Amino acid sequence: MKRKKWTALMIAACMAALSITGCGAKQTDQTGGEVSTGQETAEAVSTEDSKDMFNESGQLPILKEKEKITIGIAQLSQVIDYDTNALTKKIEEDVNVDIEFVFFPETDAQGKFSIMANSGTEMPDIIMGYDLIQQNASVYGASGLFLPLNEYYEDPDISYYFHHEIPEEDQELMLKGVTSADGNIYAMASYYPALANEISQRYWINQTWLDKLGLDMPTTTEEFYEVLKAFKTQDPNGNGKADEIPLIGSKDGWNQRPQDFLMNAFVYANNDQKYLMVKDGKVMASYTQPEWRDGLEYMNMLCTEGLLDPMSYTQDVKQLKALLENEEVQLVGCLAAGSMSAYLPESERRVDMEPLPPLTGPEGVRYAAYSPTTIIEEMAITKYCKNPELAFRLGDYLYEESMSMMTRYGVEGVDWTREGADKEKGLYEDSLGIPCGFLILNDIWNVDQNSSWRQVGPAYRSGSMSDQGVAANPDPKATVSMLSKAVGLYKDYTPTEYVNNLVYTVDEKEERAELYTTIKAARDEAIVRFITGDRPLSEWDDYLKELEACGLERYLEIEQSAYDRAEGRK
């Protein structure tokens, strides 16, 4: 087995190639014009010839006679050796291929890939991993670099595992998520939904302080206000000092911005979806609604009265963690955070905390922001591939249940097992009714390992064979246990209409990115200033005019077009 490593010389060569004009193969772009690719496309194996190459669908090995195939992939530092990796060996044996890797550096893998893609340099047969593609398959497909895969998905013999291992409703969801605006599919998808990540704008409240002060868990914004006042004034940590911090977050931690949870008591607010909301099929910006102003007014009151710490908008996640882990005494009454991983695993402080259910606002609004798992573009086949059907079948094999498990959890029987799972209670059995599907024997996720490519490549995991199907942790205050409890409290308050997995044309994608960069900067600055009192809410109309000047109307038109396509209206 051979390996190719990305070197500074190759990058330099690619950069040089970008500045050279010359003859090359011609391809048609989306406007009908010709695009120079700089290289001749590989002469692909004909469909008739390919029929004799493969064993019957579902039979291993997939290929009758061994062939070499090249895979471009980001070289992750926690994968010890791709050549000897257990997943590599498994694929080579079961597909009957000799894999040759072309590595891109872990740091800025997508940037280096983009240089190579635009240089005309011959590419590997397969591009593997979100780190390289990053939802840009439609762009590379329009340029002719990535091949359309529609015909392979339409043939259940070629896409055998996709059709046999994945429920039909999830097949449709996955195909919808990777179908470009031009109708072509240029990438194979990964999908492993986990509700704990889909409903992640959360608060955690100090139950120990509530008990000490004889307070119930708050259910409304008014009750929450009274609880925060009690935390501030009644010395719940018992040290005789007025050092309690009623509510805090950070500027850059996972869902640690205080407004992300609290705004949902006034208007639907989902930061993961760029604060977009949908009402009767119309896409709107939550941050321009009158109810958003009401939420800002409430949060400004909290900040003015010392109940919401303004450090939430200046400190980073490391500074927050240091404050949470104060050795002398517990300081925090309520924390904005996606999970309890904001605390150290063995923290004495985390034992005080419990998930705060979504609050009901003054107008009866009560939402939990919902971000369905993104369909990830994980693998593409380049125009240089001589046997694209083989490349597709390799990717399709990763949809087989044990292979999809291996891409994340490692070797069955060594790193994880199904044996004995039926005797264990599932982590999400109480909150979601999902039984335990497997046991983790050796957690490979955050360590150097040689069992997988660290969740790179097409995969499908759902239900009991996913993060939701692990055994319950015996520690009720462990991060995963707390997430499971939170999911049960939040899952009934998600909206019926929402933005999800929208697909944009090449032109839309470029214009949208430029517009949103400007809009986001103006919006985020204003949010912080309104909440902290640095800008009076009497300037709300001025704020709306500033957003319009940033191109908000055009931006929403693009989002509406993409939403309408997704809903089948166009």
C-alpha positions, 0 to 999 in steps of 0.5 A: 500500500502506498501513501501520498503526503501533501507537501509544501512543494505540491501546494506551491505547484498548485499555486503556480498552476493557478497563474498559468493559462493553457489548453485543457478539457472543456466543460459546460458551466451552469450558464452554458459557457465553457469552463477550462478544467486544465486536465482531461477527464479520466476515461471511465469504465463503461457500464457494460464492462462494469457488470462483470467486475462486481459480485452480486449485490450484498455479497463480499468482496464487492469487486471480483478482482482487486483494483487500486483506488485513491482517496483524498482525506484530511490527515487527522492527528488522532488517527495513528496510521491510515495504512494500518488502520482497522477501517482501512484494512476492513474496506480493502478486504471487503471491497477488494481494493488497494487504497492509496491516500492523498493527505491534506493537512488537518489545519485548513484542510478545506483551504488546501483542497480548494487550492488543489481543486482550482489549480487543474492538478489531477485529483484523487478518485474519491474526496472523503470527509466534510473537512474537505467538501464543507457543503460545497459539493454543488460548486465543485459539481457545477465546475465539473470536478465532482461527478453527478451520482444520481444514476447510482442512487437510482439503481438499488443494485449499485446503492445496495446498502443505502436501500437495504440498511436505511429506512425509506423516510431517512433515504428521502431526507438524506437525498434531499439534503445533498441534492443541489439546486440544479437537481444533481447529487454530487456527494454521498451523505452522512446522517446520524441524528442525535436529539441532544444536539438538535435541542441544545440552547439550554440553561442549567440552574442551581438546584441546591440554591433553589432548595436552600431558599425554598424556591420552586423550579421557575416556569415563567420569565416572571418567576425566573426573575424572582429566582435570580433576585433571590440568588443575588440577595439571599446569600445562597452559597452561605459565605456571608458575601454578596458574590453570587452571580445569578446568570452568566454565559460566555461569548464563544462557548457552545450555546453559551450566549444568554439570549439564545435560550431566553429569547425563546420565551418571547419569539422563536430564536435559533442561533444555529439557523441564523435566527431565522423563523418560519410563519405560515411558510414565510421566512423571517428574521427573528431579530427584527420582530417586535417580540425580539425587542421585548426580549431585549428589554427583559434581558436589559432589565436583568443586566441593569439589576445585576442579575445577568452578568455583562461578562457573558459578552466579553469572557471566553469559554476558558474564563467562564470555566475558571469562574465555574470551578472557583475552589472556595465557593459555588458562585453561579446560580444559572448557566447558559450552556449547551451541555454540562461539559462547561464544567470539568468532568469531576467538578464538585460544582456541577452536582448542584446543577439541573436543566432548566425547562423552557420558560413561558414568556408574558404572552404565553410563548414557550419554545425550544430551539430545534436544529435537526441534524444536518445532512453532511456531504461526506464523499465525492467522486472526481472526474479523474476516477476511471471507475466511478461505480467502484468508488460509489460502491465503496462509499455505499458499503459504509452504510452497512450498519456495522461499517457505519458503527465502525466509522465512529466507534471502532472495531466491534468486539474490541471497542464496542459490542452488542453483546449484553446490551439488552441487559442494560438500560439505555441512556435515552430510554426514559426520555425518548424510549430508545433502548440500549443498542450497544456497549462501549468497551473502549472509548476511542473518540478523544484519544489517539487510535487506529480503529477508525478514520474518526467519523469520516466517510458516508454513514448512517446511524439512528435509534439504538445504534447511535449516540442515543443507544449507549447504556445509561451512565451510573452517574446522574450528574455525568454530562451525558446523563444531564443531556438525556434529562434535558432532552426530556424537558425540551422535546415537546416545545419545538416549533412546527415550522423551521428552517433546515438543511436548505440548498442554495444555487452556486450564485445564491451561496456566494451572495448569501455568504457576503450578505450574512457576514455584514448582517451578522456583524451589525446584528450581534453588536446591537444585541450586546449593546441593547442588553448591556445598556450601551445602546438605548432601546429607543434606537430600535427603529434605527437598528432596523434601518441599519439591517436593511442597509446591510441588505437584509431584504435581499438576504431573506429573499435568498433564504425564502427561495431556498426554503420554497425549493426545499418545501417543493414550492418551486 
